[in-house]
Amino acid sequence: MEMTENWIEAAIDGDVPDQGTLQVRCGSELICLYRIGATHFATQDECSHGSASLSEGFIVEDGLIECPLHQGSFDIKTGRAVGVPCKDDIRVYPVKIENGKIFVQVSAQEGYSSK
């Protein structure tokens, strides 16, 4: 099955604080953008354990995002659930910066994961 992938302009580079998050909408997806140093990452915004926004969470050691609801955590780079009570991984998306703009690659096919 062929997937159609699209790069969507999500934000301006300066909109995402260092060691911080920003919730954006890319098509029908709510996405959480992260910046750690000069590197940007993107995951689905909703925690896989509960209906909480990861963009309201906290970036903790080793590139993990901690959910604000039950303090479960995920690896920002891979989406892997690494802290209880979270067991299910979250989607991650490729990110690129062009001319000071952040682009996120999403797929037209539901359930696409870039992991």
DAVENLIN-V625947 format. One line per field, one symbol per residue. ss: DSSP state (H for helix, E for strand, - for the rest). psi: psi as a letter, one per 20 degrees, with the letter a starting at -180 (. if undefined). burial: # if it has 24 or more other C-alpha atoms within 12 Angstrom, else .. A space follows every 10 residues. Layout:
BEGIN
ss=???
psi=???
burial=???
END
This chain:
BEGIN
ss=----EEEEEE EEHHH----E EEEEEE--EE EEEEEE--EE EEEE-E---- --EHHH-EEE HHHEEE---- --EEE----- EEE------- -EE-EEEE-- EEEEEEE--- -----
psi=pppoqpppph rqgihoqpka rpprpocjpp qpqqpocjpq rprqhpqihr mqohijappa qkkqpppigj krqqphhijp pipqjphprq qqqqqqpplj qpqporqipp jppj.
burial=.......### #.#..#..## ####.#..## ######...# #########. ..#######. ..#######. ########## ###..#..## #######... .######... ..##.
END
